[in-house]
Amino acid sequence: MDSSPPDLVAYGSREVPDFLLALIRKEVRSQRAYVVPGARPVPIKLNQNESPFDVPELLKKALLDSFLDVEFNRYPSEQPTGLIRALESKLGLPPGSVLVGNGSNELTYTLGMCFIHPGDPVVLPRPMFALFESMVNLYGGRVIGISPKADLQFDVDALLSAIDEHRPPLVILTSPNNPTGLAMDFADIERVVKSASGFVVVDEAYHEFHSSKSALSLIDQHPNVIVLRTMSKAFGLAGLRLGYMIAQPALITEIMKSRLPFMIDRLSEHVALRLLDQSSMVDDQIQTMLENTASLTKELQSRKDLTVLPSQTNFILFKADREPGKFLHDLADQGTLVRNMAGYPELKGYLRVTSGTANENKAFLKALDTVLLT
């Protein structure tokens, strides 16, 4: 038998032969690249749960002017120590409690690198932000997905049963939850934490829109708790990619060993530090977003053709007796982009709209009424 390697010269320069593609880990090849379905340029963009408020222009100019003194040819710090200390101070945490990442999405993969061995069970409720299941699969773990109740609330008893049966090294919760907008009661989060023999990650990306107690309060007494936060939503920095992880310092020390240096660029850290000093502005924007979300929810609920879920975030799920893909494109034709949630089996038929400014919400409602009349 000829054991010589294949002759790569025989392949065109833009062709990758199957035997080379087969060398890519099967866990990677079985996944799909993350893309936002249905995205296209429209005047009103309400499909990605972003803050409708950009950093004010005067503050942007001041930030950029001060950034001129930064030497672009020099590496940033291995870790953004200034931002880490500012977050620890703001949250009243001991030194060493925070790890900053290139968005909380990027930190999700750090969890897989640190805690998931091939074949490990990972318990999580469904539906949940799809990146978490993708991460588990990429690291060779087994997703133990727990279906929600009929009203899409968390089935906490089923979660506890799965934890007792599988003894997973990792349990993942999101509260308030993307994509449903519903939050888990703090008492139920505490029940999960106490029942778990492994780590419990609580993603609090939308915490600022919800008045419930944070899982941060559990960390002192429960060393298995890890909290994820982001500056993409309430802080309006989705374009700069900043998220952070909070845990006991001894745990952060170990997780830090898996991190690449220089992940956070100087501009992102610079802007985040200034925004942390602008807490009253951020709080005012959060309050406006809450008011706009409540008003938009009320408006949607007043339309008899729609089913609307209550939300504890800055977005709302709704559906009509229409094919959701066409519904989305009809709305986009009217100048408003929302999100089709059909990728989640539990949310078949639902669309998701992010609450925007008052004017953006009015434009969306006008587009919605036009489509519903056709």
N, C-alpha and C positions, 0 to 999 in steps of 0.2 A: 504493500500500500504506500502511495506517495504521501509522505508527511510534510512535504515542503509547504511553506505558507502560500496563501493565494497570491496571485500576481495582481497587485493593486494598480499596476500601469494599465491594465485592461479596462479600468473603470474611468469614466469621465470625471473631470475635475469637480463637477457639481453633483456627483452621485456618490452616496454612501452605501456600500453593499450591506446586505442583510447580516453577514457574519460579523461585521463591525458593530452594527446596531444591537446585535444580540449580546454584546459585551456590556451594554448599559444595564444597570441593575433592573430586574423585572419590576421592583416596586416603583421605580421611576417611570418606566415605559407604560405601566398600567394606569397612570394618572393622566389627567387633562390639564393643560396650561390654564392658569387663572385669567379669564377674560370677563368683562362686563357685558352680558348679553343685551342686544338691542340698542347699544349705545350709538348715538349719532349726534352731530351738532344741531342744537336747537336753542332758541332764546332762553328758555327756562329749564334749568338742569336740577331735577329733584330726585335723582336716582341713586345717590351714593352716601346718603346720611351725613353730608358735609354741613359745617356751619355756613349759613348764608352771609356771614360777616367776615370780610377780609380785615387784615390789620390796617388800621387807619393810615391814610397816605402820609400824613405828617410824621407819624411814628416810623413808617417804612423808610422815609427819607433820612430821618435821624439815625436809624439803624444802619442803613447803607453808608451814610457818611462816616459813622464811627468805624465801620468795617473796613474802610479804606486803609486803616493803620495796620491791618492784619497782613502778615507776610504769607503770600499764597504758596511760596516755594518751601515752606516749613510744614512738617507733619503737625496735625493737631495732637493733643494729649492722647495717650493710649486709651484712656477712658475719660469721658467729659466730667472731670472731678468738680468743676465749678457748678455745673447743672445738678450733679448728684447731691452735692451739699445743700444747694438751694431747695431741692425737692424734699430732702430729709428734714430741713428746717421748717418748711411750709407744712409738712404733715406731722411734725413732732416725733420724728423717728430717730433712733440711735444711729450713730455713724456706721456705715457699712451695710445699711438695710436696702439700698436701692441700686439697681443695675439698669442703665439706659441702653436702649436699642434703636435700630433704624426702623422705627415703627413697632407697635406691639405685634404685628404680624411676623416680623423677623424674629422677635423673641419667642414666638410660638415654636419655631424650629430649634431654638436652643433647648426648649423643654424636651423635645424628642431626642436630641443628641445626648442629653444628660440622664433621662429617666426610662427610655423605652429600649428594651432588648427585643430581638426577633421573637415573635410569638407572645409577647406580653399582652395581657388584656388591658384595655383602657375603657373605663366606663364614662359615658357622657349622655346627656339627654338629647333627644331630637325633637324638632329641627334645631340645628346649631350652625353657626357660621361655618361654611364648608371647609375652610382652611384647616380647621382642627382635625377633622377626619382625614383629610389629605395628608397632614403631617404624620398622623399615627400610621397610616398605610406606608408612607415613604420610609419610615424607620422600621417597618416590618412588624408593627404591633397589630393586635386584633381589636377592632372597634366593637364594643358592647354597647350598642345604641338603645336607649330607652325611649319608647314612644310617649308622646304627651297624652294627657287626658283629652276628652272630646272637645273641650273648650280651649285646647292648646296650652293649658297651664301645665307646669311641671308635675310629673307623677313621682313625687318624692318617695313614696313607699316602694315603688318599683325600683327606683334608684338604690335605695337602701338594701333591697333584696339582692340586686345584682352585685353590689359591693360585698355583701356577706358571702355570696356564692363564689365570686371570682377572685376576691382579695387582690384587686389590681394595684400595681405600683403607682398608678396615676388615675385620678378622677378629674374631669374638667367640667366646670360650671360656667355659664355666662349669665350675669344678672346686673341690670336688665339684659334680656336676651335679644341678640340679633340672630334670626330674623323676625321673631314674633313681636318684640316690643314689650314683653311681659317680664316681670321681675319675680325672683324667688324670695319668699319671706325669709328674713334674717334668721328666724328660729329654725327654719328648714335647712338653711346653709350650715348652721351650727350642728344640726343633727347629722348631716353628711360628713362634716369634718370629724366629729366624734366617732363615727362608725368606721371611718377609713383607716386602714393600717398603712396605707401609702400616702403619697402627696395629693393634696386637693388644690387645684388651680381655679381661682375665681377671676374670670375676665370681667373687669368693671369699666369697659370702654365707655359706657353711657351713664356711669355713676352720677355725674354732675346734674343729670336731668331727673334724678330720682331721690326722694327724701329719706329713704330707708338707711339704716345703719350700714356702714361699710364692713366688709370682711377683714379690713385692716385691724379691727378691734379684736380679732381672734388670734392674731399672730403671736402675741406675747405668751399665751397659754397653750397654743397649739403649733408646734414647730413644723407640722406638715402642711401649713397653709402658705400658698403663694398667690399674690394678687397681681394682676396685670392692669395697667392703666395706659391711656393714650392721650396725646395732645392734638390728635386729629379732629376730634369732635367738638367738645365745648370750647377748646382753646383756638379752634380755627386754623390749625397748622397742618392740615392734611398734605399740603404740598411740600412740607419740609421733612416729613417722616421721622417723628419722635414718639417713642413709647417707653414705658419703664416697668420694671418688675420689682416687687417689694416682698421681702421675706426676712427671716431671721439672719443676722449678719454671718453666722457660721455657714449657713446654707448658701448665701450669696457668694461667699469666698470660694466655695467649691464650684458653683455654677460659672463663676468668672473664669475658671481655668479652661472652659470650653469656648470662650469668646475670642474672636479675632480682634486685634487692636485697630485703632483708628477708624472705627465704624461710624462715628458721629463727626460730621464736618463742622468746622468752626462757625460757619454762618448759622446753621441750625441751632447750635448751642447758644450763640450770641442772641438770636431772636428769642429763644425760649426763656433765657434769663431775664430779658427785658419784659416779656409778657408776665412772668411771675411777679414782677414789681407793679404790674398794672391790674391788680386783682379786682379793683372796683369796676374797671371797664369790662373785664371778662365776666364778672358777676352780673352786670347790667345786661350784657348780651345773652347770657344764659336765661335770665328772667324773661327777656323778650322772646327767646326761642320757646320757652315753656308756654307763654301766653299765646303765641302764634300757633303752637301745636294744639293747645286746648281749643282754640277758636276753629282751627281747621277740622279737628275731630268732630266738633259740634256741627259744622257745615256738612260734612260727609254723612253723619248720622241722620241729618234731616232729609236726605235723598232716599226715597223709598225703594229705589232700584238697587241699592247697595247694601252689602253686609260689611260692617266696620268693626275691627277689633280695637278695644281700648289700648292705649299705649302709655308706657312709662319711660319713653325715650323721646327723641326728636323726629321720629318717623311713625307712619301709620300704615297698617295693612287694610286693604279693602278689596271687595270683589263684586262683580255683577254677573248676571247670567249671560256671559259672553266669553268667547275664546280669548284667553289672556294675552297671547301673542299679538293677535289682531287689535285687541283693545289698546295695548301699549303703542303699537304703530299708529293707530288712529289718533291717540293723544299726542304723539310726536308730530304728526301731520298738523296738529293745531298749535305746535310750538312748545309743548311741555314734555319732558322726558321723565318717566318713572321707571320702576324696576319690575320685571316679571319674575315671580317667585316660584314658577313651575318646576324649577330644578330641585325643590324640596318636595318630596311626595306628600308630606303632611299639609302643604300649602297650595295644593293644586287649585288653580283658578284665581289665586290672589295676586294683586299688584301691591307694590309698596311705594309710598310717596314720602319724601323727606319734607318736613315743614321748612319753608323758606322764609323770606321776608314777607311782610303783609302784602306787598304788591305782587310778589311771585305766587303767593297762595291764591290771590284773587285771579291771576292769569290762569293758574291751574284749574280752579273751579269753573271758570268760563269755558276752558277747553273741555273739561269733563262734561259740563252740561250740553255743549254742542255735540259731543260724541254720543251721549246717552239719548239724544233726540233723533239720532240717525238710525 
